[in-house]
Amino acid sequence: MKPFSILSAAVVLSLSLFTTHVEAALEAGSHAPNFTLQGALAGKPLTFSLQQALQKGPVVLYFFPAAFSKGCNIEANAFAEATDEFNSLGASVVGVTAGNVEQVDEFSRKECRDKFTVAADPGAKVARQYQTLMQLNGKTLSERTSFVIAPDGKILLSYTDRSPEAHIQKTMAAVKQYADSHS
């Protein structure tokens, strides 16, 4: 096993010792709750509306615990690299966090590489609607969960995993399947 893999496993194990998953995420086939949040794209403040985004095509909505944490940086970088491909398939990407919400502007520039919107979810209200909550050191945060939502609001994919690596693969496969069936 590579040293990075051992370190990654140790981080995941240590996170699991201090976190408690509160409830299971909304399942595929469920209707996605609509929401509007303040966020940023390329460091510029904006208002993100799921309803408006769905008018343009499918939405890859991913929840992450906190900006500038190791796993969240890895995930944001990977989504940034894949954003052009998502866009070419008619899908948009938005990341949502209930952790350190005051840093979404900077996170959208540095880790999301100006590629997609990051929205702040103070008090984890939207994460609660999507049933993707966890407790970390006494704080309620969003669990690392990705959804693909069709323009009609139906959840096509619901995927929760503390490890960030598979989120892009799973969401891309769901978006490609949707695009293939609607071309």
Backbone as CSV, one residue per row, in Angstrom:
resi,resn,N_x,N_y,N_z,CA_x,CA_y,CA_z,C_x,C_y,C_z
1,MET,0.845,-1.185,0.000,0.000,0.000,0.000,0.886,1.243,0.000
2,LYS,0.543,2.219,-0.792,1.317,3.449,-0.884,1.144,4.269,0.389
3,PRO,2.145,5.088,0.763,2.024,5.916,1.961,0.792,6.819,1.913
4,PHE,0.488,7.395,0.733,-0.689,8.270,0.632,-1.963,7.493,0.948
5,SER,-2.037,6.228,0.467,-3.212,5.402,0.723,-3.360,5.103,2.210
6,ILE,-2.255,4.833,2.860,-2.282,4.575,4.301,-2.726,5.833,5.036
7,LEU,-2.176,6.983,4.629,-2.580,8.248,5.238,-4.054,8.517,4.998
8,SER,-4.529,8.292,3.764,-5.942,8.504,3.454,-6.822,7.611,4.324
9,ALA,-6.426,6.357,4.462,-7.194,5.428,5.290,-7.208,5.883,6.748
10,ALA,-6.075,6.383,7.222,-5.998,6.869,8.603,-6.903,8.082,8.813
11,VAL,-6.942,8.986,7.829,-7.801,10.171,7.938,-9.264,9.758,7.975
12,VAL,-9.658,8.844,7.070,-11.051,8.383,7.037,-11.410,7.702,8.350
13,LEU,-10.513,6.855,8.859,-10.767,6.174,10.120,-10.895,7.170,11.260
14,SER,-10.002,8.162,11.310,-10.078,9.140,12.397,-11.341,9.974,12.282
15,LEU,-11.755,10.319,11.062,-13.015,11.055,10.892,-14.187,10.232,11.396
16,SER,-14.159,8.924,11.120,-15.280,8.089,11.539,-15.354,7.963,13.060
17,LEU,-14.248,8.168,13.743,-14.264,8.105,15.200,-14.916,9.340,15.819
18,PHE,-14.901,10.463,15.093,-15.411,11.714,15.638,-16.695,12.192,14.984
19,THR,-17.189,11.434,14.011,-18.402,11.845,13.328,-19.514,10.842,13.556
20,THR,-20.712,11.346,13.497,-21.880,10.515,13.597,-22.796,10.872,12.450
21,HIS,-23.174,9.875,11.665,-24.109,10.124,10.577,-25.500,10.197,11.188
22,VAL,-26.248,11.225,10.855,-27.541,11.461,11.479,-28.656,10.686,10.786
23,GLU,-28.709,10.690,9.451,-29.757,9.997,8.736,-29.303,9.699,7.314
24,ALA,-30.010,8.765,6.651,-29.650,8.409,5.278,-30.116,9.490,4.308
25,ALA,-29.302,9.744,3.286,-29.612,10.768,2.285,-30.857,10.390,1.490
26,LEU,-31.512,11.411,0.922,-32.634,11.154,0.026,-32.193,10.173,-1.048
27,GLU,-33.073,9.287,-1.427,-32.719,8.241,-2.373,-33.033,8.645,-3.802
28,ALA,-32.385,7.960,-4.741,-32.710,8.132,-6.155,-34.192,7.837,-6.332
29,GLY,-34.829,8.632,-7.174,-36.271,8.504,-7.387,-37.079,9.502,-6.582
30,SER,-36.472,10.044,-5.520,-37.139,11.063,-4.698,-37.164,12.382,-5.451
31,HIS,-38.041,13.270,-5.029,-38.067,14.621,-5.591,-37.084,15.492,-4.792
32,ALA,-36.237,16.225,-5.503,-35.231,17.082,-4.863,-35.896,18.331,-4.302
33,PRO,-35.704,18.613,-3.027,-36.234,19.859,-2.462,-35.604,21.075,-3.134
34,ASN,-36.420,22.044,-3.461,-35.924,23.280,-4.059,-35.260,24.124,-2.973
35,PHE,-34.267,24.908,-3.341,-33.617,25.793,-2.379,-32.950,26.947,-3.109
36,THR,-32.712,27.997,-2.353,-31.950,29.151,-2.822,-30.947,29.486,-1.729
37,LEU,-29.674,29.618,-2.103,-28.607,29.913,-1.147,-27.686,30.985,-1.708
38,GLN,-27.018,31.672,-0.806,-25.967,32.611,-1.201,-24.686,31.822,-1.406
39,GLY,-23.923,32.223,-2.412,-22.687,31.522,-2.694,-21.748,32.381,-3.498
40,ALA,-20.862,31.701,-4.238,-19.879,32.417,-5.046,-19.472,31.563,-6.233
41,LEU,-19.116,32.257,-7.301,-18.515,31.648,-8.479,-17.317,32.517,-8.830
42,ALA,-16.142,31.905,-8.896,-14.908,32.639,-9.188,-14.706,33.792,-8.204
43,GLY,-15.106,33.570,-6.954,-14.916,34.572,-5.912,-15.956,35.681,-5.891
44,LYS,-16.880,35.671,-6.835,-17.900,36.720,-6.903,-19.196,36.221,-6.272
45,PRO,-19.739,36.980,-5.319,-20.974,36.570,-4.652,-22.139,36.431,-5.643
46,LEU,-23.000,35.471,-5.386,-24.196,35.256,-6.193,-25.259,34.561,-5.372
47,THR,-26.444,34.520,-5.927,-27.540,33.758,-5.343,-27.770,32.550,-6.243
48,PHE,-27.700,31.363,-5.664,-27.925,30.136,-6.422,-29.331,29.635,-6.148
49,SER,-30.076,29.368,-7.203,-31.417,28.796,-7.111,-31.420,27.460,-7.843
50,LEU,-31.754,26.384,-7.144,-31.818,25.075,-7.790,-32.856,25.102,-8.907
51,GLN,-34.000,25.695,-8.655,-35.066,25.757,-9.655,-34.569,26.416,-10.953
52,GLN,-33.861,27.523,-10.831,-33.326,28.192,-12.022,-32.267,27.346,-12.727
53,ALA,-31.404,26.702,-11.960,-30.350,25.872,-12.556,-30.950,24.688,-13.313
54,LEU,-32.018,24.097,-12.786,-32.643,22.942,-13.440,-33.309,23.318,-14.762
55,GLN,-33.635,24.585,-14.943,-34.221,25.023,-16.214,-33.216,24.895,-17.357
56,LYS,-31.943,24.839,-17.022,-30.880,24.746,-18.032,-30.446,23.306,-18.293
57,GLY,-30.809,22.372,-17.391,-30.405,20.973,-17.545,-30.178,20.331,-16.192
58,PRO,-29.661,19.100,-16.188,-29.403,18.399,-14.931,-28.407,19.165,-14.051
59,VAL,-28.516,18.943,-12.755,-27.620,19.580,-11.790,-26.908,18.499,-10.983
60,VAL,-25.594,18.626,-10.917,-24.790,17.804,-10.014,-24.664,18.630,-8.742
61,LEU,-25.319,18.184,-7.707,-25.332,18.866,-6.408,-24.514,18.011,-5.453
62,TYR,-23.419,18.596,-4.950,-22.650,17.812,-3.990,-22.476,18.603,-2.703
63,PHE,-22.704,17.896,-1.608,-22.528,18.447,-0.262,-21.163,18.016,0.246
64,PHE,-20.487,18.944,0.919,-19.185,18.612,1.494,-19.097,19.249,2.880
65,PRO,-18.323,18.635,3.788,-18.291,19.106,5.177,-17.748,20.522,5.372
66,ALA,-16.559,20.835,4.847,-15.960,22.147,5.147,-14.910,22.524,4.117
67,ALA,-14.965,23.764,3.674,-13.978,24.287,2.735,-12.578,24.219,3.337
68,PHE,-11.619,23.950,2.491,-10.196,23.924,2.828,-9.797,22.788,3.762
69,SER,-10.633,21.752,3.858,-10.189,20.531,4.527,-9.664,19.595,3.438
70,LYS,-8.797,18.683,3.793,-8.078,17.882,2.799,-9.006,17.172,1.816
71,GLY,-9.963,16.406,2.326,-10.871,15.665,1.452,-11.731,16.581,0.602
72,CYS,-12.147,17.697,1.162,-12.984,18.645,0.421,-12.192,19.343,-0.669
73,ASN,-10.923,19.610,-0.429,-10.064,20.184,-1.468,-9.882,19.195,-2.623
74,ILE,-9.633,17.936,-2.295,-9.474,16.898,-3.317,-10.731,16.812,-4.165
75,GLU,-11.882,16.786,-3.502,-13.159,16.668,-4.218,-13.418,17.897,-5.093
76,ALA,-13.191,19.088,-4.561,-13.410,20.321,-5.328,-12.495,20.373,-6.550
77,ASN,-11.237,19.994,-6.372,-10.295,19.972,-7.499,-10.779,19.010,-8.584
78,ALA,-11.250,17.834,-8.182,-11.718,16.834,-9.143,-12.977,17.316,-9.867
79,PHE,-13.899,17.936,-9.136,-15.088,18.479,-9.803,-14.690,19.615,-10.746
80,ALA,-13.727,20.429,-10.354,-13.267,21.512,-11.231,-12.713,20.947,-12.536
81,GLU,-11.919,19.882,-12.430,-11.356,19.256,-13.625,-12.431,18.665,-14.529
82,ALA,-13.526,18.209,-13.938,-14.598,17.551,-14.704,-15.703,18.511,-15.144
83,THR,-15.677,19.755,-14.681,-16.781,20.683,-14.954,-17.021,20.902,-16.442
84,ASP,-15.976,21.057,-17.231,-16.175,21.268,-18.668,-16.898,20.083,-19.304
85,GLU,-16.554,18.871,-18.887,-17.236,17.684,-19.425,-18.688,17.650,-18.961
86,PHE,-18.939,17.965,-17.686,-20.328,18.041,-17.217,-21.102,19.061,-18.059
87,ASN,-20.500,20.238,-18.261,-21.156,21.290,-19.036,-21.439,20.842,-20.469
88,SER,-20.509,20.107,-21.077,-20.708,19.639,-22.453,-21.873,18.655,-22.545
89,LEU,-22.208,18.028,-21.427,-23.346,17.109,-21.366,-24.631,17.823,-20.932
90,GLY,-24.545,19.142,-20.766,-25.718,19.936,-20.411,-25.963,20.075,-18.924
91,ALA,-25.036,19.587,-18.108,-25.205,19.616,-16.651,-24.370,20.721,-16.024
92,SER,-24.839,21.221,-14.902,-24.073,22.186,-14.115,-23.718,21.555,-12.775
93,VAL,-22.692,22.104,-12.142,-22.198,21.593,-10.860,-22.335,22.682,-9.812
94,VAL,-22.764,22.293,-8.610,-22.783,23.205,-7.472,-22.382,22.422,-6.221
95,GLY,-21.468,23.004,-5.451,-21.068,22.433,-4.175,-21.734,23.220,-3.062
96,VAL,-22.150,22.522,-2.013,-22.828,23.160,-0.883,-22.168,22.696,0.406
97,THR,-21.889,23.651,1.299,-21.285,23.312,2.586,-21.968,24.045,3.726
98,ALA,-22.065,23.354,4.847,-22.559,23.975,6.076,-21.386,24.351,6.983
99,GLY,-20.181,23.935,6.603,-18.993,24.237,7.396,-18.294,25.477,6.883
100,ASN,-17.691,26.220,7.737,-16.970,27.475,7.459,-17.529,28.229,6.247
101,VAL,-18.805,28.559,6.339,-19.541,29.201,5.246,-18.962,30.561,4.850
102,GLU,-18.230,31.184,5.742,-17.639,32.494,5.439,-16.479,32.378,4.452
103,GLN,-16.081,31.163,4.091,-14.940,30.976,3.194,-15.325,30.509,1.789
104,VAL,-16.622,30.496,1.452,-17.005,29.972,0.138,-16.471,30.824,-1.011
105,ASP,-16.365,32.151,-0.835,-15.835,33.003,-1.906,-14.407,32.575,-2.261
106,GLU,-13.573,32.490,-1.251,-12.172,32.116,-1.460,-12.055,30.675,-1.975
107,PHE,-12.867,29.780,-1.431,-12.848,28.373,-1.839,-13.245,28.243,-3.316
108,SER,-14.209,29.057,-3.754,-14.651,28.994,-5.152,-13.527,29.389,-6.111
109,ARG,-12.655,30.266,-5.651,-11.519,30.683,-6.480,-10.394,29.654,-6.441
110,LYS,-9.974,29.319,-5.240,-8.760,28.508,-5.080,-8.983,27.027,-5.387
111,GLU,-9.895,26.396,-4.714,-10.046,24.945,-4.844,-11.013,24.545,-5.962
112,CYS,-12.009,25.379,-6.227,-12.963,25.093,-7.311,-12.484,25.691,-8.619
113,ARG,-11.378,26.402,-8.553,-10.676,26.931,-9.719,-11.566,27.754,-10.649
114,ASP,-12.484,28.507,-10.042,-13.377,29.397,-10.793,-14.308,28.650,-11.745
115,LYS,-14.498,27.354,-11.555,-15.239,26.527,-12.512,-16.720,26.358,-12.181
116,PHE,-17.074,26.352,-10.898,-18.463,26.095,-10.536,-18.827,26.837,-9.255
117,THR,-20.125,26.940,-9.026,-20.656,27.654,-7.873,-20.477,26.842,-6.594
118,VAL,-20.151,27.549,-5.526,-20.126,26.975,-4.184,-21.106,27.796,-3.350
119,ALA,-21.990,27.113,-2.653,-23.011,27.805,-1.868,-22.844,27.507,-0.383
120,ALA,-23.166,28.513,0.418,-23.092,28.395,1.880,-24.450,27.970,2.415
121,ASP,-24.437,27.009,3.320,-25.663,26.474,3.927,-25.588,26.664,5.444
122,PRO,-25.711,27.938,5.921,-25.614,28.176,7.353,-26.677,27.394,8.116
123,GLY,-26.233,26.728,9.165,-27.154,25.932,9.973,-27.552,24.620,9.326
124,ALA,-26.959,24.281,8.188,-27.200,23.009,7.485,-28.676,22.788,7.152
125,LYS,-29.391,23.868,6.852,-30.837,23.754,6.568,-31.112,22.961,5.291
126,VAL,-30.343,23.237,4.235,-30.550,22.507,2.982,-30.054,21.072,3.132
127,ALA,-28.916,20.890,3.779,-28.410,19.537,4.029,-29.447,18.717,4.802
128,ARG,-30.148,19.347,5.712,-31.202,18.665,6.471,-32.325,18.219,5.530
129,GLN,-32.720,19.092,4.582,-33.778,18.728,3.626,-33.365,17.528,2.772
130,TYR,-32.079,17.451,2.453,-31.564,16.357,1.638,-31.132,15.163,2.495
131,GLN,-31.331,15.267,3.790,-31.029,14.210,4.754,-29.569,13.766,4.662
132,THR,-28.698,14.762,4.570,-27.274,14.465,4.470,-26.517,15.257,5.529
133,LEU,-26.735,14.853,6.772,-26.134,15.534,7.916,-25.188,14.608,8.659
134,MET,-24.221,15.226,9.303,-23.360,14.493,10.229,-22.984,15.428,11.371
135,GLN,-22.603,14.850,12.463,-22.120,15.600,13.613,-20.608,15.445,13.671
136,LEU,-19.920,16.577,13.781,-18.465,16.549,13.891,-18.071,17.509,14.993
137,ASN,-17.494,16.962,16.048,-17.066,17.776,17.193,-18.174,18.703,17.679
138,GLY,-19.388,18.184,17.748,-20.523,18.948,18.265,-21.178,19.886,17.268
139,LYS,-20.685,19.911,16.020,-21.274,20.764,14.985,-22.051,19.910,13.995
140,THR,-23.151,20.451,13.503,-23.910,19.785,12.455,-23.391,20.280,11.112
141,LEU,-22.901,19.355,10.304,-22.332,19.669,8.996,-22.986,18.806,7.930
142,SER,-22.692,19.128,6.694,-23.176,18.311,5.595,-22.232,17.130,5.386
143,GLU,-22.815,15.972,5.245,-22.073,14.748,4.932,-21.610,14.838,3.480
144,ARG,-20.528,14.169,3.128,-20.055,14.160,1.744,-21.016,13.293,0.922
145,THR,-21.950,13.956,0.253,-22.980,13.274,-0.534,-23.170,14.001,-1.850
146,SER,-23.269,13.227,-2.923,-23.492,13.793,-4.254,-24.830,13.329,-4.798
147,PHE,-25.500,14.255,-5.469,-26.767,13.969,-6.128,-26.658,14.400,-7.582
148,VAL,-27.350,13.702,-8.462,-27.594,14.183,-9.814,-29.105,14.339,-9.896
149,ILE,-29.522,15.544,-10.281,-30.944,15.880,-10.307,-31.342,16.210,-11.739
150,ALA,-32.391,15.540,-12.223,-32.910,15.784,-13.571,-33.667,17.109,-13.588
151,PRO,-33.842,17.707,-14.780,-34.560,18.982,-14.871,-35.974,18.952,-14.277
152,ASP,-36.600,17.780,-14.212,-37.936,17.679,-13.615,-37.890,17.590,-12.083
153,GLY,-36.685,17.643,-11.519,-36.529,17.612,-10.062,-36.346,16.224,-9.475
154,LYS,-36.372,15.197,-10.304,-36.191,13.827,-9.820,-34.713,13.554,-9.565
155,ILE,-34.413,12.972,-8.421,-33.041,12.586,-8.083,-32.691,11.322,-8.857
156,LEU,-31.664,11.424,-9.700,-31.212,10.291,-10.506,-30.145,9.482,-9.791
157,LEU,-29.358,10.154,-8.942,-28.274,9.499,-8.202,-28.180,10.125,-6.826
158,SER,-28.007,9.280,-5.836,-27.720,9.706,-4.471,-26.562,8.836,-4.003
159,TYR,-25.431,9.475,-3.680,-24.229,8.722,-3.338,-23.527,9.384,-2.165
160,THR,-23.356,8.628,-1.079,-22.669,9.121,0.110,-21.439,8.261,0.351
161,ASP,-20.306,8.937,0.522,-19.061,8.256,0.845,-18.110,9.312,1.378
162,ARG,-17.494,9.069,2.512,-16.574,10.055,3.086,-15.336,10.258,2.229
163,SER,-14.973,9.245,1.457,-13.835,9.360,0.559,-14.279,10.114,-0.693
164,PRO,-13.548,11.152,-1.107,-14.006,11.982,-2.222,-13.801,11.379,-3.612
165,GLU,-12.968,10.383,-3.745,-12.520,9.933,-5.052,-13.627,9.478,-5.997
166,ALA,-14.587,8.701,-5.552,-15.585,8.106,-6.453,-16.737,9.053,-6.804
167,HIS,-16.855,10.169,-6.132,-17.994,11.059,-6.375,-18.057,11.549,-7.817
168,ILE,-16.939,11.895,-8.405,-16.935,12.410,-9.766,-17.306,11.293,-10.734
169,GLN,-16.740,10.113,-10.558,-17.049,8.976,-11.428,-18.537,8.638,-11.391
170,LYS,-19.102,8.566,-10.205,-20.518,8.197,-10.049,-21.430,9.258,-10.663
171,THR,-21.149,10.533,-10.389,-22.015,11.584,-10.916,-21.865,11.696,-12.433
172,MET,-20.660,11.544,-12.952,-20.453,11.614,-14.395,-21.204,10.486,-15.097
173,ALA,-21.153,9.295,-14.546,-21.867,8.158,-15.150,-23.374,8.434,-15.180
174,ALA,-23.913,8.993,-14.107,-25.357,9.294,-14.064,-25.723,10.382,-15.064
175,VAL,-24.880,11.410,-15.194,-25.145,12.483,-16.154,-25.059,11.939,-17.579
176,LYS,-24.073,11.103,-17.868,-23.942,10.509,-19.215,-25.156,9.647,-19.544
177,GLN,-25.594,8.865,-18.576,-26.778,8.017,-18.793,-27.994,8.889,-19.094
178,TYR,-28.153,9.974,-18.348,-29.274,10.886,-18.585,-29.153,11.510,-19.980
179,ALA,-27.966,11.992,-20.326,-27.758,12.635,-21.621,-28.032,11.657,-22.762
180,ASP,-27.558,10.415,-22.627,-27.782,9.404,-23.666,-29.261,9.112,-23.862
181,SER,-30.018,9.100,-22.777,-31.445,8.780,-22.877,-32.295,9.976,-23.282
182,HIS,-31.701,11.172,-23.338,-32.446,12.384,-23.699,-31.855,13.111,-24.899
183,SER,-31.103,12.378,-25.735,-30.514,13.040,-26.902,-31.327,12.776,-28.161
